[in-house]
Amino acid sequence: MEFKIRDEFIKLGQALKAAGLVENGAEAKEAVQAGEVKVNGEVDFRRGRKCVPGDEIEYRGEKISIT
């Protein structure tokens, strides 16, 4: 799934919520801290990571491409 952002970047937790992969910020925080989220193929534990166009987020088999 492609996710188009309007700004220079979007934070990882916000991207998970905006794409509908999690219900709320608390769920995003838990998923990231549990190591369930990958950015560009690597587990990332930073909910505030700045995701930019070209990044790919993966969570529970779902993939988001930031554009």
CHARMM-style PDB file with segment names, atoms N, HN, CA, C and O in Angstrom:
ATOM      1  N   MET     1       0.842  -1.166   0.000  1.00  0.00      PROA
ATOM      2  CA  MET     1       0.000   0.000   0.000  1.00  0.00      PROA
ATOM      3  C   MET     1       0.894   1.238   0.000  1.00  0.00      PROA
ATOM      4  O   MET     1       1.884   1.295   0.729  1.00  0.00      PROA
ATOM      5  N   GLU     2       0.549   2.205  -0.801  1.00  0.00      PROA
ATOM      6  HN  GLU     2      -0.255   2.159  -1.394  1.00  0.00      PROA
ATOM      7  CA  GLU     2       1.284   3.465  -0.820  1.00  0.00      PROA
ATOM      8  C   GLU     2       0.621   4.452   0.116  1.00  0.00      PROA
ATOM      9  O   GLU     2      -0.605   4.527   0.193  1.00  0.00      PROA
ATOM     10  N   PHE     3       1.439   5.207   0.825  1.00  0.00      PROA
ATOM     11  HN  PHE     3       2.435   5.146   0.763  1.00  0.00      PROA
ATOM     12  CA  PHE     3       0.938   6.230   1.736  1.00  0.00      PROA
ATOM     13  C   PHE     3       1.630   7.538   1.400  1.00  0.00      PROA
ATOM     14  O   PHE     3       2.834   7.685   1.613  1.00  0.00      PROA
ATOM     15  N   LYS     4       0.872   8.484   0.875  1.00  0.00      PROA
ATOM     16  HN  LYS     4      -0.105   8.365   0.702  1.00  0.00      PROA
ATOM     17  CA  LYS     4       1.427   9.764   0.448  1.00  0.00      PROA
ATOM     18  C   LYS     4       1.403  10.751   1.610  1.00  0.00      PROA
ATOM     19  O   LYS     4       0.379  10.940   2.266  1.00  0.00      PROA
ATOM     20  N   ILE     5       2.556  11.375   1.848  1.00  0.00      PROA
ATOM     21  HN  ILE     5       3.388  11.221   1.316  1.00  0.00      PROA
ATOM     22  CA  ILE     5       2.627  12.381   2.904  1.00  0.00      PROA
ATOM     23  C   ILE     5       2.712  13.764   2.284  1.00  0.00      PROA
ATOM     24  O   ILE     5       3.187  13.927   1.160  1.00  0.00      PROA
ATOM     25  N   ARG     6       2.245  14.756   3.030  1.00  0.00      PROA
ATOM     26  HN  ARG     6       1.860  14.623   3.943  1.00  0.00      PROA
ATOM     27  CA  ARG     6       2.249  16.134   2.539  1.00  0.00      PROA
ATOM     28  C   ARG     6       3.496  16.886   2.976  1.00  0.00      PROA
ATOM     29  O   ARG     6       3.930  17.828   2.313  1.00  0.00      PROA
ATOM     30  N   ASP     7       4.068  16.463   4.096  1.00  0.00      PROA
ATOM     31  HN  ASP     7       3.715  15.698   4.635  1.00  0.00      PROA
ATOM     32  CA  ASP     7       5.229  17.144   4.644  1.00  0.00      PROA
ATOM     33  C   ASP     7       6.511  16.420   4.261  1.00  0.00      PROA
ATOM     34  O   ASP     7       6.497  15.462   3.488  1.00  0.00      PROA
ATOM     35  N   GLU     8       7.610  16.895   4.813  1.00  0.00      PROA
ATOM     36  HN  GLU     8       7.621  17.673   5.441  1.00  0.00      PROA
ATOM     37  CA  GLU     8       8.925  16.340   4.545  1.00  0.00      PROA
ATOM     38  C   GLU     8       9.062  14.917   5.097  1.00  0.00      PROA
ATOM     39  O   GLU     8       9.754  14.081   4.515  1.00  0.00      PROA
ATOM     40  N   PHE     9       8.391  14.652   6.232  1.00  0.00      PROA
ATOM     41  HN  PHE     9       7.829  15.332   6.704  1.00  0.00      PROA
ATOM     42  CA  PHE     9       8.464  13.348   6.882  1.00  0.00      PROA
ATOM     43  C   PHE     9       7.202  13.098   7.696  1.00  0.00      PROA
ATOM     44  O   PHE     9       6.390  14.001   7.900  1.00  0.00      PROA
ATOM     45  N   ILE    10       7.047  11.852   8.161  1.00  0.00      PROA
ATOM     46  HN  ILE    10       7.707  11.119   7.995  1.00  0.00      PROA
ATOM     47  CA  ILE    10       5.987  11.491   9.088  1.00  0.00      PROA
ATOM     48  C   ILE    10       6.619  10.568  10.122  1.00  0.00      PROA
ATOM     49  O   ILE    10       7.446   9.722   9.782  1.00  0.00      PROA
ATOM     50  N   LYS    11       6.234  10.727  11.368  1.00  0.00      PROA
ATOM     51  HN  LYS    11       5.562  11.414  11.644  1.00  0.00      PROA
ATOM     52  CA  LYS    11       6.789   9.879  12.415  1.00  0.00      PROA
ATOM     53  C   LYS    11       6.205   8.475  12.296  1.00  0.00      PROA
ATOM     54  O   LYS    11       5.068   8.298  11.860  1.00  0.00      PROA
ATOM     55  N   LEU    12       6.986   7.500  12.681  1.00  0.00      PROA
ATOM     56  HN  LEU    12       7.910   7.644  13.035  1.00  0.00      PROA
ATOM     57  CA  LEU    12       6.610   6.099  12.522  1.00  0.00      PROA
ATOM     58  C   LEU    12       5.265   5.793  13.171  1.00  0.00      PROA
ATOM     59  O   LEU    12       4.408   5.180  12.535  1.00  0.00      PROA
ATOM     60  N   GLY    13       5.061   6.198  14.405  1.00  0.00      PROA
ATOM     61  HN  GLY    13       5.757   6.696  14.922  1.00  0.00      PROA
ATOM     62  CA  GLY    13       3.791   5.940  15.093  1.00  0.00      PROA
ATOM     63  C   GLY    13       2.618   6.572  14.380  1.00  0.00      PROA
ATOM     64  O   GLY    13       1.547   5.973  14.286  1.00  0.00      PROA
ATOM     65  N   GLN    14       2.812   7.781  13.874  1.00  0.00      PROA
ATOM     66  HN  GLN    14       3.683   8.267  13.950  1.00  0.00      PROA
ATOM     67  CA  GLN    14       1.756   8.480  13.142  1.00  0.00      PROA
ATOM     68  C   GLN    14       1.432   7.759  11.837  1.00  0.00      PROA
ATOM     69  O   GLN    14       0.270   7.669  11.441  1.00  0.00      PROA
ATOM     70  N   ALA    15       2.462   7.249  11.175  1.00  0.00      PROA
ATOM     71  HN  ALA    15       3.406   7.323  11.496  1.00  0.00      PROA
ATOM     72  CA  ALA    15       2.251   6.538   9.909  1.00  0.00      PROA
ATOM     73  C   ALA    15       1.436   5.269  10.140  1.00  0.00      PROA
ATOM     74  O   ALA    15       0.547   4.951   9.350  1.00  0.00      PROA
ATOM     75  N   LEU    16       1.734   4.544  11.215  1.00  0.00      PROA
ATOM     76  HN  LEU    16       2.456   4.803  11.856  1.00  0.00      PROA
ATOM     77  CA  LEU    16       0.974   3.328  11.523  1.00  0.00      PROA
ATOM     78  C   LEU    16      -0.495   3.650  11.763  1.00  0.00      PROA
ATOM     79  O   LEU    16      -1.377   2.933  11.291  1.00  0.00      PROA
ATOM     80  N   LYS    17      -0.756   4.728  12.498  1.00  0.00      PROA
ATOM     81  HN  LYS    17      -0.039   5.310  12.881  1.00  0.00      PROA
ATOM     82  CA  LYS    17      -2.139   5.135  12.767  1.00  0.00      PROA
ATOM     83  C   LYS    17      -2.835   5.609  11.503  1.00  0.00      PROA
ATOM     84  O   LYS    17      -3.950   5.183  11.205  1.00  0.00      PROA
ATOM     85  N   ALA    18      -2.176   6.492  10.761  1.00  0.00      PROA
ATOM     86  HN  ALA    18      -1.270   6.838  11.004  1.00  0.00      PROA
ATOM     87  CA  ALA    18      -2.788   7.080   9.559  1.00  0.00      PROA
ATOM     88  C   ALA    18      -3.109   6.022   8.508  1.00  0.00      PROA
ATOM     89  O   ALA    18      -4.092   6.150   7.777  1.00  0.00      PROA
ATOM     90  N   ALA    19      -2.295   4.989   8.429  1.00  0.00      PROA
ATOM     91  HN  ALA    19      -1.497   4.884   9.023  1.00  0.00      PROA
ATOM     92  CA  ALA    19      -2.519   3.925   7.445  1.00  0.00      PROA
ATOM     93  C   ALA    19      -3.538   2.898   7.939  1.00  0.00      PROA
ATOM     94  O   ALA    19      -3.911   1.986   7.201  1.00  0.00      PROA
ATOM     95  N   GLY    20      -3.983   3.046   9.179  1.00  0.00      PROA
ATOM     96  HN  GLY    20      -3.680   3.787   9.779  1.00  0.00      PROA
ATOM     97  CA  GLY    20      -4.994   2.146   9.715  1.00  0.00      PROA
ATOM     98  C   GLY    20      -4.458   0.804  10.186  1.00  0.00      PROA
ATOM     99  O   GLY    20      -5.227  -0.143  10.352  1.00  0.00      PROA
ATOM    100  N   LEU    21      -3.151   0.708  10.405  1.00  0.00      PROA
ATOM    101  HN  LEU    21      -2.526   1.477  10.271  1.00  0.00      PROA
ATOM    102  CA  LEU    21      -2.578  -0.557  10.862  1.00  0.00      PROA
ATOM    103  C   LEU    21      -2.722  -0.738  12.366  1.00  0.00      PROA
ATOM    104  O   LEU    21      -2.673  -1.860  12.868  1.00  0.00      PROA
ATOM    105  N   VAL    22      -2.901   0.370  13.087  1.00  0.00      PROA
ATOM    106  HN  VAL    22      -2.941   1.282  12.679  1.00  0.00      PROA
ATOM    107  CA  VAL    22      -3.170   0.328  14.522  1.00  0.00      PROA
ATOM    108  C   VAL    22      -4.337   1.260  14.809  1.00  0.00      PROA
ATOM    109  O   VAL    22      -4.636   2.157  14.021  1.00  0.00      PROA
ATOM    110  N   GLU    23      -4.986   1.042  15.933  1.00  0.00      PROA
ATOM    111  HN  GLU    23      -4.743   0.313  16.574  1.00  0.00      PROA
ATOM    112  CA  GLU    23      -6.161   1.844  16.293  1.00  0.00      PROA
ATOM    113  C   GLU    23      -5.800   3.216  16.863  1.00  0.00      PROA
ATOM    114  O   GLU    23      -6.478   4.208  16.596  1.00  0.00      PROA
ATOM    115  N   ASN    24      -4.714   3.259  17.657  1.00  0.00      PROA
ATOM    116  HN  ASN    24      -4.163   2.453  17.874  1.00  0.00      PROA
ATOM    117  CA  ASN    24      -4.381   4.505  18.349  1.00  0.00      PROA
ATOM    118  C   ASN    24      -2.890   4.572  18.653  1.00  0.00      PROA
ATOM    119  O   ASN    24      -2.134   3.651  18.346  1.00  0.00      PROA
ATOM    120  N   GLY    25      -2.485   5.679  19.263  1.00  0.00      PROA
ATOM    121  HN  GLY    25      -3.099   6.428  19.513  1.00  0.00      PROA
ATOM    122  CA  GLY    25      -1.082   5.887  19.573  1.00  0.00      PROA
ATOM    123  C   GLY    25      -0.523   4.887  20.560  1.00  0.00      PROA
ATOM    124  O   GLY    25       0.636   4.484  20.458  1.00  0.00      PROA
ATOM    125  N   ALA    26      -1.350   4.482  21.525  1.00  0.00      PROA
ATOM    126  HN  ALA    26      -2.291   4.809  21.609  1.00  0.00      PROA
ATOM    127  CA  ALA    26      -0.888   3.502  22.517  1.00  0.00      PROA
ATOM    128  C   ALA    26      -0.565   2.170  21.848  1.00  0.00      PROA
ATOM    129  O   ALA    26       0.431   1.528  22.181  1.00  0.00      PROA
ATOM    130  N   GLU    27      -1.401   1.761  20.914  1.00  0.00      PROA
ATOM    131  HN  GLU    27      -2.211   2.282  20.643  1.00  0.00      PROA
ATOM    132  CA  GLU    27      -1.162   0.502  20.198  1.00  0.00      PROA
ATOM    133  C   GLU    27       0.092   0.612  19.324  1.00  0.00      PROA
ATOM    134  O   GLU    27       0.859  -0.343  19.208  1.00  0.00      PROA
ATOM    135  N   ALA    28       0.293   1.777  18.715  1.00  0.00      PROA
ATOM    136  HN  ALA    28      -0.330   2.553  18.809  1.00  0.00      PROA
ATOM    137  CA  ALA    28       1.491   1.997  17.906  1.00  0.00      PROA
ATOM    138  C   ALA    28       2.736   1.914  18.783  1.00  0.00      PROA
ATOM    139  O   ALA    28       3.728   1.291  18.406  1.00  0.00      PROA
ATOM    140  N   LYS    29       2.678   2.540  19.948  1.00  0.00      PROA
ATOM    141  HN  LYS    29       1.872   3.046  20.255  1.00  0.00      PROA
ATOM    142  CA  LYS    29       3.813   2.525  20.881  1.00  0.00      PROA
ATOM    143  C   LYS    29       4.155   1.102  21.301  1.00  0.00      PROA
ATOM    144  O   LYS    29       5.325   0.718  21.305  1.00  0.00      PROA
ATOM    145  N   GLU    30       3.143   0.322  21.655  1.00  0.00      PROA
ATOM    146  HN  GLU    30       2.193   0.634  21.652  1.00  0.00      PROA
ATOM    147  CA  GLU    30       3.359  -1.073  22.067  1.00  0.00      PROA
ATOM    148  C   GLU    30       3.980  -1.893  20.944  1.00  0.00      PROA
ATOM    149  O   GLU    30       4.912  -2.663  21.179  1.00  0.00      PROA
ATOM    150  N   ALA    31       3.475  -1.734  19.735  1.00  0.00      PROA
ATOM    151  HN  ALA    31       2.718  -1.108  19.544  1.00  0.00      PROA
ATOM    152  CA  ALA    31       3.975  -2.504  18.597  1.00  0.00      PROA
ATOM    153  C   ALA    31       5.435  -2.172  18.306  1.00  0.00      PROA
ATOM    154  O   ALA    31       6.242  -3.067  18.053  1.00  0.00      PROA
ATOM    155  N   VAL    32       5.767  -0.893  18.342  1.00  0.00      PROA
ATOM    156  HN  VAL    32       5.112  -0.166  18.547  1.00  0.00      PROA
ATOM    157  CA  VAL    32       7.138  -0.473  18.056  1.00  0.00      PROA
ATOM    158  C   VAL    32       8.074  -0.957  19.154  1.00  0.00      PROA
ATOM    159  O   VAL    32       9.142  -1.497  18.865  1.00  0.00      PROA
ATOM    160  N   GLN    33       7.678  -0.766  20.426  1.00  0.00      PROA
ATOM    161  HN  GLN    33       6.811  -0.327  20.661  1.00  0.00      PROA
ATOM    162  CA  GLN    33       8.530  -1.172  21.541  1.00  0.00      PROA
ATOM    163  C   GLN    33       8.705  -2.690  21.614  1.00  0.00      PROA
ATOM    164  O   GLN    33       9.713  -3.176  22.126  1.00  0.00      PROA
ATOM    165  N   ALA    34       7.732  -3.431  21.107  1.00  0.00      PROA
ATOM    166  HN  ALA    34       6.913  -3.036  20.690  1.00  0.00      PROA
ATOM    167  CA  ALA    34       7.815  -4.894  21.116  1.00  0.00      PROA
ATOM    168  C   ALA    34       8.656  -5.427  19.954  1.00  0.00      PROA
ATOM    169  O   ALA    34       8.886  -6.632  19.853  1.00  0.00      PROA
ATOM    170  N   GLY    35       9.112  -4.534  19.085  1.00  0.00      PROA
ATOM    171  HN  GLY    35       8.925  -3.555  19.167  1.00  0.00      PROA
ATOM    172  CA  GLY    35       9.936  -4.957  17.952  1.00  0.00      PROA
ATOM    173  C   GLY    35       9.150  -5.586  16.825  1.00  0.00      PROA
ATOM    174  O   GLY    35       9.696  -6.368  16.047  1.00  0.00      PROA
ATOM    175  N   GLU    36       7.861  -5.252  16.725  1.00  0.00      PROA
ATOM    176  HN  GLU    36       7.418  -4.616  17.357  1.00  0.00      PROA
ATOM    177  CA  GLU    36       6.996  -5.829  15.698  1.00  0.00      PROA
ATOM    178  C   GLU    36       6.977  -5.019  14.406  1.00  0.00      PROA
ATOM    179  O   GLU    36       6.350  -5.429  13.430  1.00  0.00      PROA
ATOM    180  N   VAL    37       7.655  -3.877  14.391  1.00  0.00      PROA
ATOM    181  HN  VAL    37       8.164  -3.544  15.185  1.00  0.00      PROA
ATOM    182  CA  VAL    37       7.612  -2.981  13.233  1.00  0.00      PROA
ATOM    183  C   VAL    37       8.994  -2.903  12.592  1.00  0.00      PROA
ATOM    184  O   VAL    37      10.003  -2.711  13.271  1.00  0.00      PROA
ATOM    185  N   LYS    38       9.014  -3.054  11.277  1.00  0.00      PROA
ATOM    186  HN  LYS    38       8.195  -3.210  10.726  1.00  0.00      PROA
ATOM    187  CA  LYS    38      10.269  -2.935  10.534  1.00  0.00      PROA
ATOM    188  C   LYS    38      10.189  -1.719   9.617  1.00  0.00      PROA
ATOM    189  O   LYS    38       9.144  -1.424   9.037  1.00  0.00      PROA
ATOM    190  N   VAL    39      11.310  -1.028   9.501  1.00  0.00      PROA
ATOM    191  HN  VAL    39      12.159  -1.267   9.972  1.00  0.00      PROA
ATOM    192  CA  VAL    39      11.431   0.072   8.553  1.00  0.00      PROA
ATOM    193  C   VAL    39      12.595  -0.283   7.636  1.00  0.00      PROA
ATOM    194  O   VAL    39      13.721  -0.490   8.088  1.00  0.00      PROA
ATOM    195  N   ASN    40      12.306  -0.347   6.357  1.00  0.00      PROA
ATOM    196  HN  ASN    40      11.391  -0.178   5.990  1.00  0.00      PROA
ATOM    197  CA  ASN    40      13.311  -0.723   5.356  1.00  0.00      PROA
ATOM    198  C   ASN    40      13.982  -2.055   5.695  1.00  0.00      PROA
ATOM    199  O   ASN    40      15.188  -2.224   5.516  1.00  0.00      PROA
ATOM    200  N   GLY    41      13.167  -3.002   6.191  1.00  0.00      PROA
ATOM    201  HN  GLY    41      12.187  -2.865   6.336  1.00  0.00      PROA
ATOM    202  CA  GLY    41      13.649  -4.351   6.446  1.00  0.00      PROA
ATOM    203  C   GLY    41      14.313  -4.570   7.786  1.00  0.00      PROA
ATOM    204  O   GLY    41      14.708  -5.694   8.093  1.00  0.00      PROA
ATOM    205  N   GLU    42      14.450  -3.519   8.606  1.00  0.00      PROA
ATOM    206  HN  GLU    42      14.128  -2.606   8.356  1.00  0.00      PROA
ATOM    207  CA  GLU    42      15.096  -3.652   9.911  1.00  0.00      PROA
ATOM    208  C   GLU    42      14.142  -3.231  11.018  1.00  0.00      PROA
ATOM    209  O   GLU    42      13.406  -2.255  10.879  1.00  0.00      PROA
ATOM    210  N   VAL    43      14.161  -3.983  12.129  1.00  0.00      PROA
ATOM    211  HN  VAL    43      14.759  -4.776  12.242  1.00  0.00      PROA
ATOM    212  CA  VAL    43      13.326  -3.640  13.277  1.00  0.00      PROA
ATOM    213  C   VAL    43      13.758  -2.273  13.793  1.00  0.00      PROA
ATOM    214  O   VAL    43      14.950  -2.003  13.940  1.00  0.00      PROA
ATOM    215  N   ASP    44      12.782  -1.416  14.066  1.00  0.00      PROA
ATOM    216  HN  ASP    44      11.814  -1.635  13.947  1.00  0.00      PROA
ATOM    217  CA  ASP    44      13.077  -0.086  14.613  1.00  0.00      PROA
ATOM    218  C   ASP    44      12.244   0.107  15.876  1.00  0.00      PROA
ATOM    219  O   ASP    44      11.028  -0.084  15.857  1.00  0.00      PROA
ATOM    220  N   PHE    45      12.894   0.483  16.962  1.00  0.00      PROA
ATOM    221  HN  PHE    45      13.882   0.639  16.977  1.00  0.00      PROA
ATOM    222  CA  PHE    45      12.230   0.649  18.246  1.00  0.00      PROA
ATOM    223  C   PHE    45      11.886   2.106  18.537  1.00  0.00      PROA
ATOM    224  O   PHE    45      11.482   2.430  19.654  1.00  0.00      PROA
ATOM    225  N   ARG    46      12.040   2.989  17.550  1.00  0.00      PROA
ATOM    226  HN  ARG    46      12.368   2.726  16.643  1.00  0.00      PROA
ATOM    227  CA  ARG    46      11.795   4.417  17.756  1.00  0.00      PROA
ATOM    228  C   ARG    46      10.451   4.824  17.159  1.00  0.00      PROA
ATOM    229  O   ARG    46      10.315   4.944  15.941  1.00  0.00      PROA
ATOM    230  N   ARG    47       9.477   5.031  18.013  1.00  0.00      PROA
ATOM    231  HN  ARG    47       9.588   4.934  19.002  1.00  0.00      PROA
ATOM    232  CA  ARG    47       8.151   5.433  17.549  1.00  0.00      PROA
ATOM    233  C   ARG    47       8.214   6.786  16.849  1.00  0.00      PROA
ATOM    234  O   ARG    47       7.406   7.066  15.964  1.00  0.00      PROA
ATOM    235  N   GLY    48       9.178   7.633  17.245  1.00  0.00      PROA
ATOM    236  HN  GLY    48       9.835   7.405  17.964  1.00  0.00      PROA
ATOM    237  CA  GLY    48       9.317   8.962  16.666  1.00  0.00      PROA
ATOM    238  C   GLY    48      10.237   9.018  15.460  1.00  0.00      PROA
ATOM    239  O   GLY    48      10.570  10.104  14.986  1.00  0.00      PROA
ATOM    240  N   ARG    49      10.652   7.866  14.959  1.00  0.00      PROA
ATOM    241  HN  ARG    49      10.381   6.984  15.344  1.00  0.00      PROA
ATOM    242  CA  ARG    49      11.527   7.847  13.780  1.00  0.00      PROA
ATOM    243  C   ARG    49      10.875   8.620  12.638  1.00  0.00      PROA
ATOM    244  O   ARG    49       9.684   8.462  12.369  1.00  0.00      PROA
ATOM    245  N   LYS    50      11.651   9.439  11.986  1.00  0.00      PROA
ATOM    246  HN  LYS    50      12.618   9.567  12.205  1.00  0.00      PROA
ATOM    247  CA  LYS    50      11.147  10.222  10.864  1.00  0.00      PROA
ATOM    248  C   LYS    50      11.190   9.357   9.602  1.00  0.00      PROA
ATOM    249  O   LYS    50      12.265   8.974   9.140  1.00  0.00      PROA
ATOM    250  N   CYS    51      10.033   9.060   9.061  1.00  0.00      PROA
ATOM    251  HN  CYS    51       9.160   9.371   9.436  1.00  0.00      PROA
ATOM    252  CA  CYS    51       9.925   8.279   7.830  1.00  0.00      PROA
ATOM    253  C   CYS    51       9.752   9.249   6.670  1.00  0.00      PROA
ATOM    254  O   CYS    51       8.926  10.161   6.722  1.00  0.00      PROA
ATOM    255  N   VAL    52      10.535   9.042   5.634  1.00  0.00      PROA
ATOM    256  HN  VAL    52      11.206   8.302   5.592  1.00  0.00      PROA
ATOM    257  CA  VAL    52      10.540   9.944   4.477  1.00  0.00      PROA
ATOM    258  C   VAL    52      10.139   9.163   3.225  1.00  0.00      PROA
ATOM    259  O   VAL    52      10.137   7.932   3.233  1.00  0.00      PROA
ATOM    260  N   PRO    53       9.801   9.876   2.151  1.00  0.00      PROA
ATOM    261  CA  PRO    53       9.474   9.168   0.910  1.00  0.00      PROA
ATOM    262  C   PRO    53      10.587   8.190   0.529  1.00  0.00      PROA
ATOM    263  O   PRO    53      11.773   8.515   0.569  1.00  0.00      PROA
ATOM    264  N   GLY    54      10.165   6.998   0.162  1.00  0.00      PROA
ATOM    265  HN  GLY    54       9.201   6.734   0.129  1.00  0.00      PROA
ATOM    266  CA  GLY    54      11.107   5.936  -0.177  1.00  0.00      PROA
ATOM    267  C   GLY    54      11.225   4.896   0.922  1.00  0.00      PROA
ATOM    268  O   GLY    54      11.672   3.777   0.669  1.00  0.00      PROA
ATOM    269  N   ASP    55      10.825   5.254   2.153  1.00  0.00      PROA
ATOM    270  HN  ASP    55      10.462   6.163   2.358  1.00  0.00      PROA
ATOM    271  CA  ASP    55      10.865   4.294   3.257  1.00  0.00      PROA
ATOM    272  C   ASP    55       9.718   3.302   3.126  1.00  0.00      PROA
ATOM    273  O   ASP    55       8.654   3.625   2.598  1.00  0.00      PROA
ATOM    274  N   GLU    56       9.954   2.093   3.616  1.00  0.00      PROA
ATOM    275  HN  GLU    56      10.818   1.831   4.045  1.00  0.00      PROA
ATOM    276  CA  GLU    56       8.921   1.065   3.619  1.00  0.00      PROA
ATOM    277  C   GLU    56       8.743   0.558   5.045  1.00  0.00      PROA
ATOM    278  O   GLU    56       9.708   0.162   5.698  1.00  0.00      PROA
ATOM    279  N   ILE    57       7.515   0.574   5.516  1.00  0.00      PROA
ATOM    280  HN  ILE    57       6.731   0.896   4.986  1.00  0.00      PROA
ATOM    281  CA  ILE    57       7.180   0.135   6.869  1.00  0.00      PROA
ATOM    282  C   ILE    57       6.448  -1.191   6.765  1.00  0.00      PROA
ATOM    283  O   ILE    57       5.580  -1.363   5.910  1.00  0.00      PROA
ATOM    284  N   GLU    58       6.797  -2.125   7.632  1.00  0.00      PROA
ATOM    285  HN  GLU    58       7.503  -1.986   8.327  1.00  0.00      PROA
ATOM    286  CA  GLU    58       6.140  -3.430   7.643  1.00  0.00      PROA
ATOM    287  C   GLU    58       5.658  -3.744   9.055  1.00  0.00      PROA
ATOM    288  O   GLU    58       6.402  -3.604  10.026  1.00  0.00      PROA
ATOM    289  N   TYR    59       4.389  -4.175   9.152  1.00  0.00      PROA
ATOM    290  HN  TYR    59       3.785  -4.289   8.364  1.00  0.00      PROA
ATOM    291  CA  TYR    59       3.795  -4.528  10.441  1.00  0.00      PROA
ATOM    292  C   TYR    59       2.762  -5.619  10.209  1.00  0.00      PROA
ATOM    293  O   TYR    59       1.806  -5.435   9.455  1.00  0.00      PROA
ATOM    294  N   ARG    60       2.962  -6.744  10.860  1.00  0.00      PROA
ATOM    295  HN  ARG    60       3.738  -6.893  11.472  1.00  0.00      PROA
ATOM    296  CA  ARG    60       2.038  -7.883  10.768  1.00  0.00      PROA
ATOM    297  C   ARG    60       1.685  -8.256   9.334  1.00  0.00      PROA
ATOM    298  O   ARG    60       0.519  -8.474   9.005  1.00  0.00      PROA
ATOM    299  N   GLY    61       2.693  -8.327   8.497  1.00  0.00      PROA
ATOM    300  HN  GLY    61       3.641  -8.151   8.764  1.00  0.00      PROA
ATOM    301  CA  GLY    61       2.489  -8.758   7.108  1.00  0.00      PROA
ATOM    302  C   GLY    61       2.004  -7.673   6.161  1.00  0.00      PROA
ATOM    303  O   GLY    61       1.941  -7.889   4.951  1.00  0.00      PROA
ATOM    304  N   GLU    62       1.662  -6.512   6.698  1.00  0.00      PROA
ATOM    305  HN  GLU    62       1.714  -6.336   7.681  1.00  0.00      PROA
ATOM    306  CA  GLU    62       1.227  -5.385   5.874  1.00  0.00      PROA
ATOM    307  C   GLU    62       2.422  -4.489   5.595  1.00  0.00      PROA
ATOM    308  O   GLU    62       3.252  -4.264   6.475  1.00  0.00      PROA
ATOM    309  N   LYS    63       2.512  -3.977   4.375  1.00  0.00      PROA
ATOM    310  HN  LYS    63       1.837  -4.160   3.660  1.00  0.00      PROA
ATOM    311  CA  LYS    63       3.610  -3.082   4.007  1.00  0.00      PROA
ATOM    312  C   LYS    63       3.049  -1.744   3.550  1.00  0.00      PROA
ATOM    313  O   LYS    63       2.050  -1.673   2.834  1.00  0.00      PROA
ATOM    314  N   ILE    64       3.723  -0.689   3.986  1.00  0.00      PROA
ATOM    315  HN  ILE    64       4.534  -0.747   4.567  1.00  0.00      PROA
ATOM    316  CA  ILE    64       3.367   0.665   3.581  1.00  0.00      PROA
ATOM    317  C   ILE    64       4.592   1.270   2.917  1.00  0.00      PROA
ATOM    318  O   ILE    64       5.685   1.229   3.483  1.00  0.00      PROA
ATOM    319  N   SER    65       4.429   1.820   1.747  1.00  0.00      PROA
ATOM    320  HN  SER    65       3.541   1.853   1.287  1.00  0.00      PROA
ATOM    321  CA  SER    65       5.502   2.561   1.082  1.00  0.00      PROA
ATOM    322  C   SER    65       5.198   4.040   1.212  1.00  0.00      PROA
ATOM    323  O   SER    65       4.146   4.502   0.769  1.00  0.00      PROA
ATOM    324  N   ILE    66       6.117   4.789   1.819  1.00  0.00      PROA
ATOM    325  HN  ILE    66       6.971   4.413   2.178  1.00  0.00      PROA
ATOM    326  CA  ILE    66       5.932   6.220   1.991  1.00  0.00      PROA
ATOM    327  C   ILE    66       6.302   6.909   0.677  1.00  0.00      PROA
ATOM    328  O   ILE    66       7.384   6.698   0.131  1.00  0.00      PROA
ATOM    329  N   THR    67       5.373   7.741   0.182  1.00  0.00      PROA
ATOM    330  HN  THR    67       4.494   7.913   0.626  1.00  0.00      PROA
ATOM    331  CA  THR    67       5.635   8.485  -1.052  1.00  0.00      PROA
ATOM    332  C   THR    67       5.407   9.953  -0.829  1.00  0.00      PROA
ATOM    333  OT1 THR    67       5.576  10.752  -1.751  1.00  0.00      PROA
TER     334      THR     67
END
